[in-house]
Amino acid sequence: MPVRIPGSLFARNLIERRTLIVQLVKRDFRQRYIGSSAGWLWSLIHPLVLLASYTFIFDICMKSGEKNYPLVLFAGMLPWLLFAETVQRSSGSLVDQANLITKTMFPSEIVPVAVFLSLLISHLLTVVLFAVVAGLILGHMNPMLLLLPVFVLFLGLFAVGLGWITSALHVYLRDTAQVVTVILTFWMWITPIFLAESRYPAWGHFVISANPLAYVVRAYRTMILGQAMPSVGDLGWIALFGTLTFVVGGLFFRYLKRGFADVL
């Protein structure tokens, strides 16, 4: 009788989960744009509509005084939209996949991961297009843009970690998704997306320093619009926030996962 080696079982399990993630990402990406003639371009159109609206309010009406304000604003919106949509969609994702979770030995923890990866496809396409346009307008391209995937990695760890927490809570407390929407709305306004950090009051700088998204927004602007290397300190902070949230979120999800089948 052949003896099963734990290492081979782990490798097979890893391959199976990777296959499931790929399938979920493909299905999610297709479902978001099924029957749509514009396809993934809607993921670019929506941010552009928001960009036009916010530019009108903050730059034209309120006179932000920021040079190339639309570019600065859009560079800050990109990481925020990826993060916020990941957390928001992850919140109700387990309930949406209830049939899979209750009827099969389905690894439910991969659902928020698949949500992030599906959104990441559109995000990267938008970033590439925006970087090209910004480079043409500003007359330069920052080679440090090659470091952007590193920040995206830790932003993804942070978003997935929170997605695990909110999705697990939503299984038991169905108001969680609504609470998350409220929190994200408030969170957006304390992130320096629309106004320069210098425009915030003194106490606001403490809030910004405790906001992981502030470091990512700053890095995106430096890499896409600037000509310098992003701050090592910013990378260190988002790496810390991202890694800790990912670990805590994973442990929290694992603890609550035991009762999913009964509740769903």
C-alpha positions in Angstrom: 0.0 0.0 0.0 1.6 3.3 -1.1 2.4 5.8 1.7 1.2 9.3 1.2 3.8 11.9 1.8 2.6 15.0 3.6 4.6 17.3 1.3 2.9 15.8 -1.8 -0.5 16.3 -0.2 0.3 19.9 0.6 1.4 20.5 -3.0 -1.7 18.9 -4.4 -3.9 20.9 -2.1 -2.1 24.1 -3.1 -2.5 23.3 -6.8 -6.2 22.6 -6.3 -6.8 25.9 -4.5 -4.9 27.8 -7.1 -7.1 26.2 -9.8 -10.2 27.2 -7.9 -9.0 30.7 -7.5 -8.3 31.0 -11.2 -11.8 29.7 -12.0 -13.4 32.1 -9.5 -11.5 35.1 -10.9 -12.5 34.2 -14.5 -16.1 33.8 -13.5 -16.2 37.0 -11.5 -14.6 39.0 -14.2 -16.9 37.7 -16.9 -20.0 38.2 -14.7 -19.2 41.8 -14.1 -19.1 42.6 -17.8 -21.4 39.9 -19.3 -23.6 41.3 -22.0 -21.7 44.6 -21.9 -20.4 46.0 -25.2 -17.8 48.1 -23.5 -16.6 45.2 -21.3 -13.7 46.1 -18.9 -13.7 49.7 -20.2 -16.5 50.3 -17.7 -13.9 49.9 -15.0 -12.1 52.9 -16.6 -15.3 54.9 -17.4 -16.6 54.9 -13.8 -13.4 56.3 -12.2 -13.2 58.9 -15.0 -16.8 60.1 -14.2 -15.8 60.4 -10.5 -12.7 62.2 -11.6 -14.6 64.8 -13.6 -17.1 65.3 -10.7 -14.5 65.7 -8.0 -12.3 67.9 -10.3 -15.3 70.2 -10.8 -16.0 70.5 -7.1 -12.5 70.7 -5.6 -10.5 72.3 -8.4 -13.0 74.6 -10.2 -15.5 75.5 -7.5 -13.2 75.3 -4.4 -10.0 76.3 -6.1 -7.7 73.6 -4.8 -4.6 75.4 -6.2 -3.0 72.1 -7.0 -1.0 72.0 -10.2 -2.2 69.2 -12.6 -5.0 68.5 -10.1 -6.9 65.9 -12.2 -3.7 63.8 -12.5 -3.0 64.1 -8.8 -6.5 63.3 -7.9 -6.7 60.2 -10.2 -3.4 58.9 -9.0 -4.8 59.0 -5.5 -8.2 57.5 -6.5 -6.6 54.4 -8.1 -5.4 52.5 -5.0 -8.4 53.7 -3.0 -10.9 52.3 -5.5 -9.1 48.9 -5.6 -9.0 48.7 -1.8 -12.6 49.9 -1.2 -14.2 47.7 -3.8 -12.3 44.7 -2.6 -13.4 45.1 1.0 -17.0 46.1 0.0 -17.5 43.2 -2.4 -15.8 40.7 -0.1 -18.2 41.5 2.7 -21.1 39.8 1.1 -19.1 37.3 -1.0 -19.5 34.3 1.3 -23.3 34.7 1.4 -23.3 35.0 -2.4 -21.4 31.7 -2.6 -23.5 29.9 0.0 -24.4 27.0 -2.3 -20.7 26.1 -2.8 -19.8 26.5 0.8 -22.6 24.4 2.3 -22.7 21.6 -0.3 -19.1 20.9 -0.9 -15.7 20.9 0.8 -15.1 24.3 -0.6 -12.2 26.4 0.8 -14.2 29.5 1.5 -11.2 31.6 2.4 -10.3 31.9 -1.3 -13.4 33.8 -2.1 -12.1 37.3 -0.9 -8.8 36.5 -2.6 -10.5 35.8 -5.9 -12.5 39.1 -5.5 -9.2 41.1 -5.1 -7.5 39.3 -8.1 -10.5 39.9 -10.3 -10.5 43.6 -9.5 -6.7 43.7 -9.8 -7.0 42.9 -13.5 -9.0 46.0 -14.3 -6.8 48.0 -11.9 -3.6 47.2 -13.6 -5.0 47.9 -17.0 -6.2 51.3 -15.8 -2.8 52.0 -14.1 -0.9 51.3 -17.4 -3.2 53.5 -19.4 -3.0 56.3 -16.9 0.8 56.1 -16.6 1.1 56.5 -20.3 -1.3 59.5 -20.5 0.4 61.1 -17.5 3.8 60.6 -19.0 2.7 62.3 -22.2 1.2 65.2 -20.4 4.1 65.7 -17.9 6.8 64.8 -20.4 8.5 62.2 -18.3 8.0 58.6 -17.0 9.3 57.5 -13.6 11.4 54.3 -13.8 10.4 53.7 -10.2 7.0 52.8 -11.5 8.4 49.3 -11.6 8.1 49.2 -7.8 4.3 49.7 -8.0 3.6 45.9 -7.8 5.3 45.8 -4.4 2.9 48.4 -3.0 0.0 46.6 -4.8 1.0 43.3 -3.0 0.9 44.8 0.5 -2.3 46.8 -0.4 -3.8 43.4 -1.5 -2.7 41.8 1.8 -4.4 44.6 3.7 -7.6 44.5 1.6 -7.9 40.7 1.7 -7.2 40.6 5.5 -10.1 43.1 6.1 -12.2 41.2 3.5 -11.8 38.0 5.5 -12.9 39.8 8.7 -15.9 41.5 7.2 -17.0 38.5 5.1 -16.8 36.2 8.1 -18.8 38.7 10.3 -21.4 39.1 7.5 -22.3 35.4 7.7 -23.5 35.9 11.3 -24.4 39.6 11.3 -26.1 40.5 8.0 -25.8 44.3 8.7 -22.0 44.0 8.4 -21.9 44.9 4.7 -23.9 48.1 5.4 -21.7 49.1 8.2 -18.6 48.5 6.0 -20.1 50.9 3.4 -20.5 53.6 6.0 -17.0 53.1 7.3 -15.5 53.2 3.9 -17.3 56.4 3.1 -15.8 58.1 6.2 -12.4 56.5 5.5 -12.3 57.9 2.0 -12.6 61.5 3.3 -9.8 61.1 5.9 -7.5 59.7 3.2 -5.5 62.5 1.3 -7.1 61.8 -2.0 -8.9 65.1 -2.8 -6.7 67.6 -0.8 -3.0 67.9 -0.3 -1.8 66.7 3.1 -0.7 70.2 3.9 -4.4 71.4 3.8 -5.4 69.1 6.7 -5.4 70.6 10.2 -2.7 69.7 12.7 -4.7 66.9 14.3 -5.5 65.6 10.9 -1.8 64.7 10.4 -2.1 62.2 13.2 -5.1 60.6 11.5 -3.2 60.4 8.2 -0.2 58.8 9.9 -2.5 56.1 11.2 -4.2 55.6 7.9 -2.5 52.8 5.8 -4.1 54.1 2.6 -2.3 57.4 3.0 1.0 55.7 2.4 -0.2 53.9 -0.7 -1.7 57.1 -2.2 1.5 59.0 -1.6 3.5 56.2 -3.2 1.3 56.0 -6.2 1.6 59.7 -6.9 5.4 59.6 -6.5 5.7 56.6 -8.8 3.3 57.7 -11.5 3.6 61.5 -11.5 7.0 62.2 -9.8 10.5 61.5 -10.8 11.8 60.1 -7.5 11.8 56.8 -5.6 8.8 56.3 -3.2 9.6 56.6 0.5 11.1 53.5 2.1 9.2 54.6 5.2 5.9 54.5 3.3 6.7 51.0 2.0 7.6 49.9 5.5 4.4 51.1 7.0 2.1 49.6 4.4 4.1 46.4 4.6 3.5 46.3 8.4 -0.2 47.2 8.2 -0.7 44.7 5.3 1.1 41.8 6.8 -0.5 42.2 10.3 -4.0 42.6 8.9 -3.6 39.6 6.6 -2.4 37.4 9.5 -5.1 38.6 11.9 -7.8 38.4 9.3 -6.8 34.9 8.4 -6.9 33.7 12.0 -10.2 35.4 12.6 -11.7 33.9 9.4 -10.4 30.4 10.4 -12.0 30.7 13.8 -15.4 31.8 12.5 -15.3 29.4 9.5 -16.3 26.4 11.7 -20.0 27.5 11.8 -20.4 28.8 8.3 -22.2 25.6 7.0 -24.8 25.8 9.9 -25.5 29.5 9.5 -25.5 29.7 5.7 
